[in-house]
Amino acid sequence: MIPPLPSGSRLLDHETLARRRGTGLLRQDLLGSWHLHQIWGKGQTMASPLTGLGLRAVRATLELRAADTGMLIANSVQVGPFRLQFKGTATLIGRRPLLQFSFQEMELRCGERRLWCRLLTPPARQRLPFFALIARDPSGWLAARGRGGGLALWLLKSAES
């Protein structure tokens, strides 16, 4: 069952508060498997229904796991048995905080079988991608704005079941 979700305007209110006060989010608040539910384009107050539907159709997923220093991150999409996945490391930076990450590997799998893998060259430190964390609700949603300006609403896998 999907938890009650905030509207786009409510997320913008959360974002304003996060910019002023920070979110107080810690690593353990982010751990888990998150499924993309909705996305708003840069500067948009209405969610993009087609983009959200398309990303849900390909099961866009963000996985965060604890590591000795920071987190392990995996971003993937899946069509049938085929899954394209980017793997790397992530850290929380600053008061808001930002979830800054770098992918070191890209792989294509069919079921559990790895078909192809490529090591990736990390970007310069100042060009690392990030999610500016906005809010995480105990009911199982997470909101964040990406480096490109889009706003994403993710659902924790166990909250959807």
N, C-alpha and C positions, 0 to 999 in steps of 0.2 A: 504494500500500500504506500502510495506516495504521500509524504508529509505535506502539511499546509505550506504553500510557497509564497514568498513575498512578490509583490508587483514590482514592475520596473521602477516606478517612482519611489517605492519603499526602499529598494536597493540603493537608489541615488541618495536617499536620506542616510542610510547606513554608511555609504561611502563618504559623505560629508563629515559624519562623526568620526570615522576611521582616520581621515586626514587630520582632524583636529586632535583627537585623543589617542589614536592608535587602536588596535583591536584587542590587544592582550593575548592574542593567539600564540600558543606554544606548539612545538613539534608534535607532541602527542595528540593535539587537537586535529591534526591534518592527516594522520596515518590512516591508511585504508585504501579501498578501491572506490573511486569516484566516477560516476557516469555523467557525461554531459547531458543536461536536460534542456537548457535554453541559452540563447546567445543574443546579445544586443550589439549592433554595430556601433562604431565610434560615433559619439554625439547623438545616438538614437535613444528615445524614451520608450519606444515600442519594440518588443522582442521580434526577431526575425523568424516567423513560423517555419518557413521553408528550410532555412539553415538549421534550425533546431531539429526539425524532422529528419533532415538528411544526416546530421551528425548522430542522432539517436539510431537511425537505420543502420549505420555502419558501426554502431556500438563504440563511439568515441569514449575512451577511458583514460583516467589519470590515476596511477597507482603510486602511493607514497609509503615507503617502509623505513623504519629506523636503521641507522648505520652508526658506526662508532663516532664519526663527526658528521653531523647533518643527517641527510636522508638519501635514499636511493629513489629515483624517479623513473617511471615508465609511462609513456604516452602511446596509446595504440588505437587503431581502427581495425574493424574486422568485417569481412564479407564472406559469408558461408564459413568454410573451414580455414580461409586465408586471413592471417593477421599480420599487419605491418606494425612494428613496434620500435620505438626509439627509447633507449635506456641511458641513464646517466646518474648524476648526483645533483643534490639540491641543498640549499642552506637558507635559513631565515636570516634576514638582514634588516636592521633598523627597528624603529619603534612601531611602525605601522603593522606588521613588518612586510617586507617583500620576500616572496619565495623565489630566489634566484636559482637558476639551474643551467646545466650544461649537459648535452647528450654526447656520449662517447661512442655509441654503437647504434646501428640501425639493422633490423633483421626482418626477414619474411618467414613466416611459419605456415605450415599446413597441418592443422591439428597440433600435435606435440612435436612434429618433425620440423627441424630448421632447414629451410631450403636455400637461404642466402643470408649472408651477414657482411656488414661493412663497418670498419672503424671510421669515425667522423673526426674531423679536425675541429677543435673547439674554437669559438669566436674569441676575439680580443676581450679582455675583462670588462671593458666599458660597453661592449655590445652584447653581453650575456642576456638571454631572454629572462623574463620574470613574470610573476603574477603579483600584482599589488592586492594583498588580501583585504577584503572588505568586511566580511562577516562569516561566522560559522554558527549555525543554529543547532542546539542539542537534538532537534527533531531529525537532523540528517541532511542539511544542505550547507553548501559552501559557495560564497560569491567572491569573485576576483576579477580584476581588470588586467588584461595582458599588455605587453609592451606596445602592441599595435593599437591599443585603445579600445578594443572590444571588451564587453562585459560578459562574463560567463557565470551560469548557475549550475553547480554540480550537485548530484545526489549521491550520498553514501550508499554503497551497494546494499548493506543490510537494512537501510531505511526504505528501500524500494520494495523489498520482499514482502 
